[in-house]
């Protein structure tokens, strides 16, 4: 477990700095997909993986500016993108920076 907490520390520090900048824990301006609550819709802003992984994510539909809904965030992260559901690991979800999409305005 020492390795795991050591690997997550930079992400947590980065996430905490987002909160200190004024964002609520579930409402960061940009944060890793691994920190998003299930059911939220987000837009991918940046892929922080290596070039080969970035290309593969784009091939799967997980590219920059793509809108994604996180279906579940348990052992694996299931994302709905382009009317398909894709499962990715927590490690990969940490490398995808996203921003929340504004809630739909009620029609009146």
C-alpha positions as CSV (number, residue, x, y, z in Angstrom):
1,X,0.0,0.0,0.0
2,X,3.0,2.3,0.5
3,X,3.6,2.4,-3.3
4,X,-0.1,3.2,-4.0
5,X,-0.3,6.1,-1.6
6,X,3.0,7.4,-3.0
7,X,1.7,7.3,-6.5
8,X,-1.5,9.1,-5.6
9,X,0.1,11.8,-3.6
10,X,0.8,14.2,-6.5
11,X,-2.7,13.9,-7.8
12,X,-4.1,14.5,-4.3
13,X,-1.9,17.6,-3.8
14,X,-3.0,18.9,-7.2
15,X,-6.6,18.3,-6.4
16,X,-6.3,19.9,-3.0
17,X,-4.8,23.0,-4.6
18,X,-7.9,23.2,-6.9
19,X,-10.1,23.1,-3.8
20,X,-8.0,25.8,-2.1
21,X,-8.4,28.0,-5.2
22,X,-12.2,28.1,-4.4
23,X,-13.7,25.0,-6.0
24,X,-15.8,22.6,-4.0
25,X,-14.5,19.0,-3.8
26,X,-17.0,17.8,-6.5
27,X,-16.7,21.0,-8.6
28,X,-13.1,21.4,-9.6
29,X,-12.3,23.5,-12.7
30,X,-10.2,20.7,-14.1
31,X,-9.4,17.5,-12.3
32,X,-8.6,13.9,-13.1
33,X,-11.5,11.7,-14.2
34,X,-10.7,9.5,-11.2
35,X,-12.0,12.3,-8.9
36,X,-15.4,12.7,-10.7
37,X,-18.5,11.4,-9.0
38,X,-20.5,8.7,-10.9
39,X,-23.3,10.2,-12.9
40,X,-21.5,13.4,-13.8
41,X,-21.0,14.7,-17.3
42,X,-17.6,16.1,-18.1
43,X,-15.6,17.4,-21.0
44,X,-12.1,16.0,-21.5
45,X,-9.5,18.8,-21.5
46,X,-6.1,17.0,-21.5
47,X,-4.6,13.6,-21.8
48,X,-1.6,13.3,-19.6
49,X,-0.5,9.9,-20.8
50,X,2.4,8.9,-23.1
51,X,1.9,9.4,-26.9
52,X,0.9,5.8,-27.6
53,X,-1.7,5.8,-24.9
54,X,-3.0,9.2,-26.0
55,X,-3.5,7.9,-29.5
56,X,-5.3,4.8,-28.3
57,X,-7.6,6.9,-26.1
58,X,-8.4,9.1,-29.0
59,X,-9.1,6.1,-31.2
60,X,-11.6,4.9,-28.6
61,X,-13.3,8.3,-28.6
62,X,-11.7,9.7,-25.4
63,X,-10.0,12.7,-27.0
64,X,-9.8,16.3,-26.0
65,X,-13.1,18.2,-26.0
66,X,-15.1,15.0,-26.0
67,X,-18.1,14.9,-23.6
68,X,-18.2,11.9,-21.4
69,X,-20.6,10.7,-18.7
70,X,-19.1,8.7,-15.9
71,X,-21.4,5.7,-15.3
72,X,-19.6,4.1,-12.4
73,X,-16.4,4.8,-10.5
74,X,-15.7,1.7,-8.4
75,X,-12.9,-0.8,-9.2
76,X,-13.0,0.2,-12.9
77,X,-14.4,3.4,-14.3
78,X,-17.1,3.0,-16.9
79,X,-17.6,6.0,-19.2
80,X,-20.4,6.6,-21.7
81,X,-19.0,8.2,-24.8
82,X,-20.5,8.3,-28.3
83,X,-23.4,6.0,-27.3
84,X,-20.9,3.3,-26.1
85,X,-19.7,2.4,-22.7
86,X,-15.9,1.9,-22.1
87,X,-14.3,0.6,-19.0
88,X,-10.9,2.0,-18.0
89,X,-8.7,1.5,-14.9
90,X,-8.3,4.0,-12.1
91,X,-4.6,4.4,-13.2
92,X,-5.8,5.5,-16.6
93,X,-8.6,7.6,-15.3
94,X,-6.0,9.6,-13.3
95,X,-4.3,10.6,-16.6
96,X,-7.4,12.1,-18.1
97,X,-8.1,15.7,-17.0
98,X,-11.7,16.8,-17.3
99,X,-13.9,19.8,-16.5
100,X,-17.5,19.6,-15.4
101,X,-20.2,20.4,-17.9
102,X,-22.8,23.0,-16.8
103,X,-26.1,21.6,-15.7
104,X,-28.9,21.9,-18.3
105,X,-31.0,24.9,-17.8
106,X,-34.7,24.2,-17.1
107,X,-37.0,25.0,-20.0
108,X,-39.6,27.6,-19.1
